[in-house]
Amino acid sequence: MKYVKRAALLFVAAMLAIQLPHVANADAQADFLNKVEGAVILYIGSPNAIVDLSDEIIDEDNFTITPYTSNNRTLVPLRFIGESLGAAVKWDNVSSTVTLQGNNRTINMKLNSTQMSVNGSVKKLEAAATYKSGRVFVPLRAISEAFGKKVSFARGVIMISDTQVINPTQDMDIVQYLIDTLLPFHKDAYTGRALTTEHLASMDQSVVILEAFDKQGISIGFGSAFAIGYGLYLTNYHVIDQASSYLVETEQDRFYDVEGVVDVDPDHDLAIVKTSIRTNVPPMHIGTSSTGLTKGQSIVTIGNPEGLQNTISTGVISGFRSNPSLIQISAPITHGNSGGPLLNIKGEVIGVTSSGVEESGNLNFAIPIDFAKEAVKYYASLPFTNIPVMDQHQFEAQVNTDPGTADPSPSPEPSLSPSVGNPVTLPTEDVHVLNRAISVMVPDPSSSIVYMADDTQKKVIAFDYASDKEIAVSAAFDKPVRKLAFANGELYVMMSDQDYSPYTFDGSQGGTIAVLHPGTLQLKDQWRTRIDPYDIAIDKVNHVYVASGSGQWTYILSYDRTTHEEISSRSIRNASNIALHPAEDKIYAIDTDSSPRDMKVYTIGNGLFTGDYDSPYHGDYPLTTSMGITPDGKYVLNGYGGIFSSTNMSTTNMRFVAKTDPFDMMAGDPLHPETYFTARQSTVRQYDTDTMSRTKLFNTNGTLLQIAEAHGQFIALTKVAVKGSAVPKFALEITEI
């Protein structure tokens, strides 16, 4: 939806013409567009940027990456500037050299050097390239002019463009508008003390307009939403229902596409949405509605009534209504306020304002925040790239979202072999709705049984999708099940003693590996680990490899399955995902909590770690936490869409090869190495392993949580909307390969 953001900023240009008193409106609009179109615009100390009229964040993973001044020189983040100007940026960790290629230019510069090379010609830098907060910074003018661009600097606003420059005096209105737009957010620390109304009003920076669009991109309405995490927003369900896409507009006139709906509670009129990039709008402090609320208590609401952005209203709690559960307030609520925060005088969110109930006179209502509190806590704790979104089709007008009642008459039954460009949805008879909360699953490679962990009961269940019924349930475990693995005819269950934390170090860690009989799910064996188990892999000769989820730089351990003896260990970053190579001579790992993200390989033999080394890149590619290995073992794939070589030589291993479709998860079956699958949201892609070309494309009925390939079947754990249920249900969706 990039065109939406561009159109939005063009509208802002038209509005700006009204705000410029010194020139005619038409001239002001034309001048504004002439100045900023095609330009890269930044602001000192701000993570915000504008690139060719489109809103950007300089570094979505680190909001401290901003332009800054040092010794009267302006330094800018090299990768962002280079890529914004159309160059490919590569970093050589060995020589600490960065190379930019694009626009018929090759630029080389070395960290801490005051020289750079442009197409072989050496040029002197005003200041040395420096390393800060994990990123390379370079002098603004040097890198911009190396690309043949002009540079403007006015009151902290930086503009890089082909021909146009901004004049601090003549363009003072444009400069002020850009300052207001790019100004970084400021968030005061939560104190728990009573605040003034003026202070509460300043929290409006966390409240946004959420606009909904139909399939043709036409606006069908808007409401309010507020940040509960960086890039996460809580709103009313009726604001997101009946729509195909959404746009977030901040108080600073910044526009962000919404990637999708994360979770919904239609009964309480609540929904969480996620933007397409991780925004830096500061989250609000979530309070409680279960205690401390009384009639007559002072409250503040923030919303967008009739589109009047971030209007502040004051009032009191007038009462409490139990059918439905609502907080009655005296602050006025009207169209556009829906989804805004209800604050107490400490600045805590105690409710979500709603105009989705029948109102008369001065009856205004808010939904108690406790109905959303657990979901907010859960999703806000996830890495942004790992937050899933739901299938948007279920929210569009006149869409049947019940997988059990789909009308088969309008068209023939879908086939799994359509043309690659025309995805179909899996037949609804292949959807097995589960009346359990499932955390993880793993299939039996030789039967129609899928093993799943019941997150609520702390049990493992065996579900036979051929007969559509549970056939076995384990005894309850003391701790939640973190991972399941099936190897050598045994089912492995991995548990950690506590939640993962980078600050739980070696002496305080611990966990359990349990082994169950697949048929009965009775406990067969178990042993303790000295780490918090996070990920697991088992080879064919019963060596078990376990990586820790805690302690920052921690351990990956290998165990003898029979004796439980710890065989070997190596250092690993906490919470790294691991994957055993089909040849079982190496394990690949990717970290999940560092920036820039990196891959690593561990060479193994007879259960021993014989070596390890990092990939040849460090921040050169926007790696995600999703990783997989093709069934033939030739390539390692990363979720951003990167294909990397898998070899036995450090000089050629983990080298970038090509691009493929981005994905959130990947699956393959060693017994069927000719094909593999990747998936994202609700879309599944099948590939030919030999050519790496996409052969099939189809959709699941629900939002994908995990995928697998086994027993000649594609298996997906999803969350689906079911008729008669206010919340989505977990389901298995199965189809023939």
HUCOR-V900662 format. One record per backbone hydrogen bond with DSSP energy under -1.0 kcal/mol. NH is the residue of the N-H (numbers start at 0). CO is the residue of the C=O. If there is no record, write none. Layout:
# HUCOR-V900662
[[NH:CO] [NH:CO]]
This chain:
# HUCOR-V900662
[[3:0] [4:0] [5:1] [6:2] [7:3] [8:4] [9:5] [10:6] [11:7] [12:8] [13:9] [14:10] [15:11] [16:12] [19:15] [27:23] [28:24] [29:25] [30:26] [31:27] [32:28] [33:29] [34:30] [35:31] [36:32] [38:35] [39:159] [40:49] [41:157] [43:155] [44:66] [45:42] [48:55] [49:40] [50:53] [51:38] [53:50] [55:48] [57:46] [61:58] [64:61] [65:63] [67:74] [69:72] [72:69] [74:67] [75:137] [77:135] [80:76] [81:77] [82:78] [83:79] [84:80] [85:82] [86:81] [87:100] [89:98] [91:96] [95:91] [96:91] [97:108] [98:89] [99:106] [100:87] [101:104] [104:101] [106:99] [107:116] [108:97] [110:95] [111:128] [112:109] [115:122] [116:107] [117:120] [118:105] [120:117] [122:115] [124:113] [128:112] [129:136] [131:134] [134:131] [136:129] [137:75] [139:73] [142:138] [143:139] [144:140] [145:141] [146:143] [147:144] [148:143] [149:160] [151:158] [153:156] [156:153] [157:41] [158:151] [159:39] [160:149] [170:166] [171:168] [174:170] [175:171] [176:172] [177:173] [178:174] [179:175] [180:176] [181:177] [182:178] [194:344] [199:195] [200:196] [201:197] [202:199] [203:200] [204:201] [205:202] [206:203] [207:224] [208:248] [209:222] [210:246] [211:220] [212:244] [213:217] [216:213] [219:211] [222:209] [223:337] [224:207] [225:233] [226:205] [227:231] [228:231] [230:228] [231:228] [232:272] [233:225] [234:270] [240:236] [241:394] [243:212] [244:212] [246:210] [247:255] [248:208] [249:253] [252:249] [255:247] [257:245] [258:273] [259:273] [261:271] [262:271] [264:269] [269:264] [270:234] [271:262] [272:232] [273:259] [274:230] [275:256] [278:276] [283:226] [286:348] [295:316] [296:293] [298:314] [299:342] [300:312] [301:340] [302:310] [303:335] [305:334] [306:303] [307:304] [308:306] [310:302] [312:300] [314:298] [316:296] [317:327] [318:327] [320:325] [325:320] [326:365] [327:318] [328:363] [329:315] [336:333] [338:352] [339:336] [341:350] [342:299] [343:347] [346:343] [348:284] [349:341] [350:341] [351:366] [352:339] [353:364] [362:359] [365:326] [366:351] [368:349] [370:367] [371:368] [372:368] [375:371] [376:372] [377:373] [378:374] [379:375] [381:378] [385:382] [386:383] [389:260] [393:390] [394:391] [404:401] [421:418] [425:698] [429:426] [430:427] [431:731] [433:729] [438:452] [441:450] [443:448] [446:443] [449:462] [450:441] [451:460] [452:439] [453:458] [454:436] [457:453] [460:451] [461:471] [462:449] [463:468] [464:447] [467:463] [468:463] [470:461] [471:461] [473:459] [476:457] [481:493] [482:493] [484:491] [486:489] [489:486] [490:515] [491:484] [492:513] [493:482] [494:511] [496:509] [503:500] [507:504] [508:505] [510:528] [511:494] [512:526] [513:492] [514:524] [515:490] [516:521] [520:516] [523:514] [524:514] [526:512] [528:510] [533:546] [534:546] [536:544] [538:542] [541:538] [543:558] [544:536] [545:556] [546:534] [547:554] [548:531] [550:500] [553:571] [555:569] [556:545] [557:567] [558:543] [559:564] [560:541] [563:559] [566:557] [569:555] [571:553] [573:551] [574:547] [576:589] [578:587] [580:585] [583:580] [586:601] [587:578] [588:599] [589:576] [590:597] [599:588] [600:612] [601:586] [602:610] [603:584] [604:607] [607:604] [609:602] [610:602] [612:600] [614:598] [622:620] [627:636] [629:634] [632:629] [635:643] [636:627] [637:641] [638:625] [640:637] [642:657] [643:635] [644:654] [645:633] [651:648] [652:648] [653:644] [656:642] [657:642] [659:640] [662:638] [663:678] [664:678] [666:676] [671:668] [674:671] [675:686] [676:666] [677:684] [678:664] [679:682] [681:679] [682:679] [683:697] [684:677] [685:695] [686:675] [687:692] [688:673] [691:687] [694:685] [695:685] [697:683] [698:423] [699:681] [702:718] [703:680] [704:716] [705:716] [707:714] [709:712] [712:709] [713:734] [714:707] [715:732] [716:705] [717:730] [718:702] [719:728] [724:721] [728:719] [730:717] [731:431] [732:715] [733:429] [734:713] [736:711]]
